[in-house]
């Protein structure tokens, strides 16, 4: 089975549709599938529910899809870098399911593992627990969280072989493996593509069974979210 596609638009063709739930890897702007997000914007699909740690920044990452109003709901844990996100939410134009970061990661991991729900102490006694089942274990209260399964996962990896075995690079691994596992269809953007068998099995971070389509973006922009510098003459 050939998993390699010539470009991001072709990789999304026949997969993305209006009203889908899309899981997107990345943390801030680190490890985001830049080309796939751009192609998703250009596809014109609307009414999306996006699962991601955050929504990028204004004009980049998932922020592009907010500007074009293609996202109707965000399931995220951090929203502080995107003014358009805040504007749409405060104006009632965007739905938000705010989720603690570790809980979001586990919701994706559990969804990919076929676990429908789990209990966690995080959020007990706060609005995070509103409307959810609370159960006591060993004298402590826990809130039940439903897992997440996405129609499509868009993921960034550093390297893949042609079978779809993936290697992530350093902190860019972040939410990518969990997002990949949670997607019914997983499309991966990589910087390097090698022949099957060239990656040491002990170095595979995510096996090929989770990957359906691969596109190469050898020179991503990798924009820095916030850059802080000091004057040259400052000690």
C-alpha positions as CSV (number, residue, x, y, z in Angstrom):
1,X,0.0,0.0,0.0
2,X,1.5,3.3,-1.1
3,X,1.1,5.9,1.7
4,X,3.2,8.7,0.0
5,X,1.4,11.7,-1.5
6,X,3.0,14.4,-3.7
7,X,1.8,17.4,-1.7
8,X,-0.4,18.3,1.3
9,X,-3.5,19.2,-0.8
10,X,-3.4,15.8,-2.4
11,X,-2.9,14.1,0.9
12,X,-6.1,15.7,2.3
13,X,-8.2,15.1,-0.8
14,X,-11.1,12.7,-0.3
15,X,-10.5,12.7,3.5
16,X,-11.4,16.1,5.0
17,X,-15.1,17.1,5.0
18,X,-17.3,19.8,6.5
19,X,-18.2,19.2,10.1
20,X,-15.4,16.8,11.0
21,X,-13.4,16.6,14.2
22,X,-9.7,17.2,13.4
23,X,-6.9,16.4,15.9
24,X,-3.8,18.5,15.2
25,X,-0.4,17.8,16.8
26,X,2.0,20.5,18.1
27,X,2.6,22.7,21.1
28,X,2.5,26.4,20.5
29,X,4.2,26.5,17.1
30,X,6.6,23.7,17.9
31,X,5.9,20.5,15.9
32,X,2.9,21.7,14.0
33,X,2.1,20.3,10.6
34,X,2.5,23.6,8.7
35,X,1.8,22.4,5.2
36,X,-1.2,20.3,6.2
37,X,-2.8,23.2,8.1
38,X,-2.3,25.4,5.1
39,X,-3.8,22.9,2.8
40,X,-6.7,22.4,5.2
41,X,-7.3,26.1,5.0
42,X,-7.2,26.1,1.2
43,X,-9.6,23.2,1.1
44,X,-12.4,25.4,2.3
45,X,-14.0,22.9,4.6
46,X,-16.0,24.4,7.4
47,X,-17.7,23.6,10.7
48,X,-14.6,21.9,12.1
49,X,-14.1,20.9,15.7
50,X,-10.3,21.2,16.2
51,X,-8.5,19.3,19.0
52,X,-5.2,20.8,19.7
53,X,-3.2,22.0,22.7
54,X,-3.7,25.5,21.5
55,X,-4.8,27.4,18.3
56,X,-1.5,28.7,17.0
57,X,-1.0,32.4,16.8
58,X,-2.8,35.1,14.7
59,X,-2.1,34.3,11.1
60,X,-0.1,31.1,11.6
61,X,-0.8,27.5,12.6
62,X,-4.5,26.9,13.4
63,X,-4.8,30.7,13.7
64,X,-5.2,30.7,9.9
65,X,-8.4,28.6,10.2
66,X,-9.8,30.9,12.8
67,X,-9.3,33.9,10.5
68,X,-11.3,32.1,7.8
69,X,-14.0,30.9,10.2
70,X,-13.5,27.3,9.3
71,X,-13.3,26.2,13.0
72,X,-16.6,26.3,14.9
73,X,-15.3,24.6,18.1
74,X,-11.9,24.3,19.8
75,X,-11.0,21.6,22.3
76,X,-7.8,23.0,23.8
77,X,-5.8,23.6,26.9
78,X,-4.2,27.0,26.1
79,X,-5.5,30.0,24.2
80,X,-3.3,32.9,25.3
81,X,-1.4,33.6,22.1
82,X,-4.2,34.3,19.7
83,X,-6.2,37.5,19.8
84,X,-8.6,36.4,17.2
85,X,-9.4,33.3,19.2
86,X,-10.2,35.4,22.2
87,X,-12.3,37.8,20.2
88,X,-14.4,35.1,18.6
89,X,-14.9,33.3,21.9
90,X,-15.9,36.4,23.8
91,X,-18.2,37.4,21.0
92,X,-19.9,34.0,21.2
93,X,-18.7,33.1,17.7
94,X,-16.5,30.1,18.7
95,X,-17.3,27.2,21.0
96,X,-14.6,26.2,23.5
97,X,-14.1,23.1,25.5
98,X,-11.3,24.1,27.9
99,X,-9.4,21.1,29.1
100,X,-6.4,20.8,31.4
101,X,-3.3,20.0,29.4
102,X,-2.5,16.6,31.0
103,X,-6.1,15.6,30.7
104,X,-6.2,16.6,27.0
105,X,-3.1,14.4,26.4
106,X,-4.7,11.5,28.2
107,X,-8.1,11.9,26.4
108,X,-6.3,11.6,23.1
109,X,-4.1,8.7,24.2
110,X,-7.1,6.8,25.7
111,X,-9.1,7.4,22.5
112,X,-6.3,5.9,20.4
113,X,-6.0,2.9,22.8
114,X,-9.8,2.2,22.6
115,X,-10.5,3.3,26.2
116,X,-13.8,5.2,26.3
117,X,-13.3,7.1,29.6
118,X,-11.0,7.4,32.6
119,X,-11.0,9.0,36.1
120,X,-8.6,11.8,37.1
121,X,-8.3,14.1,40.1
122,X,-7.5,17.1,37.9
123,X,-10.4,19.5,37.8
124,X,-12.4,18.2,40.8
125,X,-14.1,21.0,42.5
126,X,-13.8,23.4,39.5
127,X,-15.9,24.2,36.5
128,X,-13.9,21.6,34.6
129,X,-16.0,19.0,36.5
130,X,-19.4,20.6,35.9
131,X,-21.8,18.0,34.6
132,X,-19.4,15.1,34.8
133,X,-19.5,12.0,37.0
134,X,-17.6,12.2,40.3
135,X,-16.5,9.0,42.0
136,X,-14.5,8.3,45.1
137,X,-11.5,6.0,45.1
138,X,-9.5,5.4,48.3
139,X,-11.0,8.4,49.9
140,X,-10.2,10.8,47.1
141,X,-12.6,12.3,44.5
142,X,-12.1,11.8,40.8
143,X,-13.9,13.2,37.8
144,X,-14.7,11.0,34.8
145,X,-13.4,12.3,31.5
146,X,-14.5,10.9,28.1
147,X,-11.7,10.0,25.6
148,X,-11.3,11.7,22.3
149,X,-11.4,10.2,18.8
150,X,-11.0,12.3,15.7
151,X,-12.2,11.8,12.2
152,X,-8.8,13.0,10.9
153,X,-5.4,13.5,12.6
154,X,-2.8,16.0,11.2
155,X,0.6,15.2,12.6
156,X,4.2,16.5,12.2
157,X,7.1,14.1,12.4
158,X,10.8,14.6,11.6
159,X,11.4,11.4,9.7
160,X,9.3,8.5,8.3
161,X,10.0,5.5,6.2
162,X,7.8,4.5,3.3
163,X,5.8,2.1,5.5
164,X,4.9,5.0,7.9
165,X,7.1,4.3,10.9
166,X,7.8,7.7,12.5
167,X,10.6,9.4,14.4
168,X,9.9,12.7,16.1
169,X,12.6,15.2,16.9
170,X,13.1,16.3,20.6
171,X,10.3,18.5,22.0
172,X,8.4,18.5,18.7
173,X,7.1,15.1,19.7
174,X,4.7,16.8,22.2
175,X,1.1,16.0,21.3
176,X,1.9,14.4,17.9
177,X,1.9,10.7,18.8
178,X,-1.3,11.0,20.9
179,X,-3.1,12.9,18.1
180,X,-1.9,10.3,15.5
181,X,-3.3,7.4,17.6
182,X,-6.6,9.2,18.1
183,X,-7.3,9.8,14.4
184,X,-9.4,7.4,12.4
185,X,-7.3,8.6,9.5
186,X,-3.8,9.9,10.2
187,X,-2.0,12.2,7.8
188,X,1.6,12.9,8.6
189,X,3.9,15.7,7.4
190,X,7.6,14.8,7.5
191,X,10.9,16.5,6.8
192,X,12.7,13.3,5.8
193,X,11.5,10.2,4.0
194,X,13.7,7.1,3.9
195,X,13.3,3.5,2.6
196,X,11.5,1.0,4.7
197,X,14.0,-0.7,7.0
198,X,16.4,2.3,7.3
199,X,15.0,3.3,10.7
200,X,16.4,1.2,13.5
201,X,13.3,-0.5,15.1
202,X,14.4,0.7,18.5
203,X,14.3,4.3,17.3
204,X,10.7,4.2,16.0
205,X,8.5,6.5,18.1
206,X,5.2,5.6,16.5
207,X,4.6,2.5,14.4
208,X,3.3,2.5,10.9
209,X,-0.1,0.9,11.8
210,X,-1.3,4.4,12.9
211,X,-0.3,6.2,9.7
212,X,-2.4,6.3,6.6
213,X,-0.9,9.1,4.4
214,X,2.5,10.8,4.3
215,X,3.6,14.0,2.7
216,X,7.1,15.5,2.6
217,X,7.7,19.1,3.6
218,X,11.5,19.3,3.7
219,X,11.8,23.0,4.5
220,X,9.1,24.0,6.9
221,X,9.1,27.6,8.2
222,X,9.3,26.6,11.9
223,X,8.3,30.1,13.0
224,X,9.3,31.1,16.6
225,X,6.3,31.8,18.7
226,X,8.0,34.4,20.9
227,X,11.5,35.7,20.5
228,X,13.1,37.6,23.3
229,X,16.5,39.3,22.7
230,X,18.7,41.8,24.5
231,X,20.7,44.7,23.1
232,X,24.2,43.9,21.9
233,X,25.8,46.3,24.5
234,X,23.8,44.9,27.4
235,X,25.7,42.9,29.9
